[in-house]
């Protein structure tokens, strides 16, 4: 089950340009701070013909949890961060 359509701001040209131009700042707005030793950051902009899905890592100490138990941990920030 998918979360549905992405929000309008996420599809906007302005946001997509910012994500390409200043990816560290955009990631920081979602709470993801990259350490300085990460010297390369590649941004792949999606188009109508190409979509990328990023699956978050399983949270620590959740091995064996049911889908129902994991579901409350899924948030916008965990999928977009």
N, C-alpha and C positions, 0 to 999 in steps of 0.2 A: 504494500500500500504506500503510495507516494503522498507527500504533504500537499500536493496541488500545484497550481500555477505559481510561478515566482512572482513576488510583488512588483508593482510597476516601477519603483525606484531602482530595483535590481536590473531591470531590462532597459533602463534609460541609457541613452548614449552618453550623457554626462557621467553617470556612475561608472560605466564600462571604460570610458576614457581615463577617469581617475584611477581605476584599478590597474590600468596599464602604466600610467604615468607615475603614480606614487603608491605602489602595492604595499609597502611596509606601513604607511600611514593608514591605508584602508584596513589592513589586517589588525592594526592596533586599535582601531575603532570597535572591532569585535572582540577585543581582549587578547589577541594573539600577538605577543611581542617576540620577535625573532632576535636571537642573540647576535652580537656584532660579528661573530666568526662565520655567520651565514653570509657569505660574500656574493652569492648568486641567487637571484630569485626570478623565475620565469613565469610569465603570465600568458596563458593561452585564452584568448577571447573566443567565446562560443558564438556561433552564427545559427541561422535557421536550419542549416544542414548538419551542424556538429554540436553536440552537447557533451559536457564532462560531468561525471558524478564522482564526488569525493565521499568515501565512506569513512566516518570517524573511527578511531581506534576504540576497541572495547575498553570501557572504564576498568581500572584496576579492581581486583577482588570481586568481579561479577561473573566469573566462570560458573556455568551451571544455572544461571538465572534464566527464567522463562522470558518469552517475548513480552508478556504482560508486565513483568517486573522491570524490564529494561525500558519500556515505552516512556515512562515519565522522565527519563534522562535525556530523551531526544528533544532538542530545542532548535530554534532558528540559529542560534549562535554555534551550536555543536555541528550544524550542517554547513554553515557559511563561514566559519572562522578560520 
